[in-house]
Amino acid sequence: MLETLGYVIVAGTAVQMVLSLYGTWRRGCLERRSFAAEARLFERRVELSLRRAEAERDLTVNAWSGFRKLKVVRKVREAEDVHSFELTAHNGRSLPRYLPGQFLTFQFRIPGRAKPLVRCYSLSDAPTDGGRYRISVKRVVAPDDAACDPGIVSGYLNDVVREGDILDVRGPTGSFISDPASDQPIVLIAGGIGITPLLSMLNAMCDGQTEREIWLFYGVRNRGQHAFAEHIAGLRQLYPTLHVVTCYSRPTESCVPGRHYDWPGRVDLALLKNALPSTNYVFYLCGPAAMMETLADGLHDWGVPANDIRVEAFGAATVRRQPSERPAPAAEPGVEIRFDRSDKTLTWDGSAGSILALAESNGVALESGCRAGHCGTCVVAVKAGTVDYPAEPAVAPEPGTCLACMAVPRGRLVLDA
Ligand SMILES: Cc1cc2nc3c(=O)[nH]c(=O)nc-3n(C[C@H](O)[C@H](O)[C@H](O)COP(=O)(O)OP(=O)(O)OC[C@H]3O[C@@H](n4cnc5c(N)ncnc54)[C@H](O)[C@@H]3O)c2cc1C
């Protein structure tokens, strides 16, 4: 009996020792593994920071001024009425890297059009070494019930431009950028073709095994319009910290919930509040002006600091600044704007929205491009008076000038136009 008890005690002690040794070994392994993971993460951050520094250096050293010839080397259909265009330098030299979220400005000479047309298109992929650029363009169709024409340039790109064609392009620019080296949790909210700059950000973050918490809310009409669906589904499989919520506002019979999309309807604040565990994210929004305005206001009311809400507008309608950021109110209706070169004086009644719109509707010819304060085509010298910007232009105009597409008068104004 005593002998058996002795065996039990010895066996128990041996098991305890083995367990304790195993515990020490396992703790060591876990520590080594977590140290290795941290080291990998650190390495990746250093690499991404270096890439960002390289891109910033490239943008200043290798950037070009004016328009440069880029060749369309690949044209790919992405969805109904959406094509991507891959571009390289026509002279075979490398192109500068850019920051995810930036855009290119194009000048098109379209047969039958008296003047060249200037348009901006966001870069829709992650920057690569050697510089191949990609843009993705959605045809603007005329609304059924309006007397508007379909989009000129977007139609031309989708229908006419082919591989081998050469386009006139100004270098990458824009301040709607994200830092791929940051690990701040991030929310990307895209409406329709507004996916392009956000996809560039997403691809750049995923380029090097991201462990960053990323949410992508992507609203489109239905499967037919769901550009980059396969690519995004692939990323979703690869990256456990990437959460994708796809919304179809008008799903058709072939749209299967859970397979093609996650949520019927539009991306709205209720959906964000339901999906996100907190407001502790930096939010990037790009899509139709109405969606962005509603969401930006909603996020602000939800308690997201203005600095953590970044928006990009693709067209004339831009997102208003939050009340705390707005400048002094524009002039009261009734002030005069003198267009000196055209020898015309017009009265500002506030309904036109911008000096450019007022000029156009009264036969004063002003140059214009993006209508969103990006491309600088509508810049006009101010001879007397001051202007305001109800929405902030992406690129601040030189002192003594204004961007007519965004500016409103603060009082009597004399313009060199
Ligand atoms: C920074 C930035 C990035 C962009 N990125 C992309 C992108 O990645 N992909 C993309 O597809 N687009 C993008 N855009 C939008 C793009 O630049 C063009 O605005 C778009 O392709 C439409 O151009 P268009 O020549 O086809 O249309 P337009 O011919 O300019 O017309 C557009 C619509 O406006 C109406 N319209 C035109 N002029 C007037 C007027 N005076 N009064 C009333 N209505 C008028 C037209 O009838 C038509 O319905 C971006 C824009 C900006 C500013």
The ligand as a Gaussian input file, in Angstrom:
#p B3LYP/6-31G(d) Opt

LIG

0 1
 C      -10.905000      64.805000     -58.153000
 C      -11.855000      64.099000     -59.091000
 C      -11.707000      62.741000     -59.307000
 C      -12.582000      62.059000     -60.148000
 N      -12.436000      60.722000     -60.324000
 C      -13.280000      60.045000     -61.116000
 C      -13.137000      58.639000     -61.296000
 O      -12.249000      58.008000     -60.741000
 N      -14.005000      58.028000     -62.123000
 C      -15.010000      58.700000     -62.771000
 O      -15.770000      58.069000     -63.526000
 N      -15.191000      60.036000     -62.592000
 C      -14.334000      60.722000     -61.807000
 N      -14.481000      62.081000     -61.661000
 C      -15.524000      62.780000     -62.424000
 C      -14.970000      63.189000     -63.824000
 O      -13.945000      64.140000     -63.685000
 C      -16.033000      63.806000     -64.743000
 O      -16.654000      64.849000     -64.062000
 C      -17.057000      62.792000     -65.196000
 O      -16.433000      61.753000     -65.915000
 C      -18.106000      63.484000     -66.075000
 O      -17.466000      64.098000     -67.151000
 P      -18.177000      64.125000     -68.570000
 O      -17.358000      64.979000     -69.499000
 O      -18.462000      62.735000     -69.016000
 O      -19.530000      64.780000     -68.240000
 P      -20.024000      66.259000     -68.620000
 O      -20.156000      66.358000     -70.081000
 O      -19.154000      67.235000     -67.938000
 O      -21.458000      66.254000     -67.962000
 C      -21.759000      65.623000     -66.743000
 C      -23.244000      65.793000     -66.437000
 O      -23.457000      67.116000     -66.046000
 C      -24.391000      67.697000     -66.929000
 N      -23.907000      69.076000     -67.191000
 C      -22.764000      69.422000     -67.806000
 N      -22.651000      70.770000     -67.838000
 C      -23.754000      71.263000     -67.218000
 C      -24.221000      72.564000     -66.900000
 N      -23.572000      73.704000     -67.267000
 N      -25.389000      72.702000     -66.216000
 C      -26.083000      71.602000     -65.866000
 N      -25.684000      70.350000     -66.129000
 C      -24.545000      70.172000     -66.793000
 C      -24.363000      66.854000     -68.167000
 O      -25.589000      66.922000     -68.890000
 C      -24.134000      65.492000     -67.608000
 O      -25.339000      64.941000     -67.173000
 C      -13.622000      62.765000     -60.812000
 C      -13.756000      64.151000     -60.598000
 C      -12.898000      64.808000     -59.758000
 C      -13.062000      66.282000     -59.545000

